[in-house]
């Protein structure tokens, strides 16, 4: 069944890496306005072009509001705003090339198509693709079951078997004489990006054993020897489906075979992970175990006599860090007298015996049940870069048995949710669209706003119950942080994924999410424009499948696209629609490189440094950038690099500057404050990015084609503002005051009430309505002024709304 519904929701705060960034449209209201409302000034016309600068707030720190208003005429404030806005808009359009890019898309409008997105069809297609992918995973595990059962059938137990195998703890370990230790022979290990960059061996598996299990016990040796037959199947499975990650076999005798083979040592990461688990343990006195055991046995007896209860095995299990008594009276009364466990060795032996007893009816009555586990946290994944938005792995398992009904073990494989979500490509979902996965219990498997980690000092730690988060917990705005709010009308489409306990949801935002822009160009022309050193493609997007053929795994997406288009590699499989769109974008945006280059050459070395760099991104994941200064002089070198996930195209989202710009009228600029990193960092915002959207309209349908912007120093923005406020209207005579006077504070506040410019640098980026005036200790909330202008209209015809929290 496929369903659809609509809801009006606030867009969640993207929580960018740079605090207090102006994100979305907002309209400020105030309890008291001391600048009287007037007809729309000329400055407001410019405000529509720079939507992050909504008003100028003047605060006389030692003057009453009435006196301050009389001394600074409203016409002067308008002049300052017009001058500052005009200069800034001229600078931004010049260095970004936004008008040129808009013209280039306008020139090709006649060859463009804008199609409406069918959300139901989209979620149905994604679901089918995911079903096929998960079916391949199940087939891989079933192959392991068949191989293991056949190997066991053909194996004859040998009590005196002598056999060497690769022990994961001992491989490559040498003794004092430099010889390999027993079970620690040479084992080739190579770092593999597909396995979290861990050193692994994809040719063979290795074996792990608990420390209290003798590694040459006959049962262990026979089981390990028998399960050697799985190595060929592990490799074959991986070659057939390279999206597979870990495959494993857990034996009922107590050993664990894992593919690819890996060295397991008590290294720093493992010790840290163990410490995290130990920290959660709490000792709270001595448990009254005998009473608990009596109650448990009584309940068990009642169920056995009444023939009621679950249809599964019924048993009493006690888990303890050490028993202070032997509880013999309890066992004499409720348990059969010939079963007595008195030592740790007895415990292990009896548990293994009862494992077969408990598993026998389940093994006989069920034909290889497929079990999908909950998502879990892989410590190797969440300690690396990009871990804040990692896709949690989850596992599927199958039990299998000998012909006479005794459990032989369990085989399974991990499924990387990140690989699964690649089947819901970003370019089909639009700038604000996304897909998510749920379990049959209503918990999230994957969602762009699922953040399973929190930071404690310099460490990232998993949140409690990170794998049991309900959808409603991430679909609603966090009220504690709702300082930047944009209400979007989202359409939700959902369906189940057949033969799995999972369901898929797709969210499309009305406006941009309703339409997809389609262009076309020749391969020859597009190829020429792709071959530029400052051009990049979204590394997480799948333009071409590079993880199947080993020869393709070292190719970047751009390299793979070029080899596909030149027919250099006929075996490459590529998304022809996405490749066609990126070719078209490469052609349309190519003139921007020549424009930026010419502009950089005309800049005199003696002239004031204005802009560090210009950049653009398209809806097909193409990214261009150009420097106006030497790379060593760039204010924020992290920007537009993989280290800064918020500023590049990722599997989960478009860049932050692209998303912000798309929710304002095309041609209006949105500003972001950024914190430059490095030894000379002051801890205050020093960099500003400004971006604007480029829209295309065909047959009365509008779609966002691209976004373009610049990075510049905050200091330049401040100088522009102070220079503008030194001007006065000729009608009013000579200037009596300016913003640089000591008794007058001037502020530029963005569209969400955050301070962009202030004489005191520590106030920049703070929320203006919660700051207090110097020397007065009074809240600015009562002095904020709102221009006499209705809320602008967001794409899709919905008014943009905002609020203070």
Buried (B, 14 or more C-beta within 10 A) or exposed (E): EBEBEEEEBBBBBBBBBBEBBBBBBBBBEBEEBBBEEEEEBEBBEBBEBBBBBBBBBBBBBBBEBEEBBEEBBEBBBBBBBBBBBBBBBEBBBBBBBBBBBBEBBEEBEEEBBBEEBEBBEBBBBBBBBBBEBBEBBBEBBBBBBEBBBEBBEEBEEEEEBEEEBBBBBBBBBEEEEEEBEEBBBEBEBEEBEBBBEBBBBBEBBBBBBEEEBEBBBBBBBBBBBBBBBBBEBBBEBBEEBBBBBBBBBBBBBBBBBBBBBBBBBEEEEEEEBEEBEEEEEEEEEEEEBEEBBBEBBEEBEEEEEEEEEEEEEEEEEEEEEEEEEEBEEBBEEBBEEEEEBEEEEEEBEEEEEEBBEBBBEBBEEEEBEBEBBEBBBBBBBBBEEBBBBBBBBBBBBBBBBBEEBBBBBBBBBBBBBBBBBBBBBBBBBBBBBBBBBBBEEEBBBBBBBBBBBEEEEEEBBBEEEBBEBEBEEBBEBBEEEBBBBBBBBBBBBBBBBEEBBBBBBBBBBBBBBBBBBBBBBEEEBBBEBBEEEBBBBBBBBBBBBBBBBEEBEEBBBBBBBBBBBEEEBEEBBBBEBBBBBBBBBBBBBBBBBEBBEEBBEEBEEEEEBBBBBBBBBBBBBBBBBBBBBEEEEBBBBBBBEEBBBBBBBBBBBBBBBBBBBBBBBBBBBBBBBBBBEEEEEEEBBBBBBBBBBBBBBBEEBBBBBBBBBBBBBBBBBBEBBBEBBEBBBEEEEEBEBBBEEEEBBBBBBBBBBBBBBBBEBEBBBBBBBEBEBEEEEEEBBEBBBBBEBEEBEBBBEBEBBBEBE
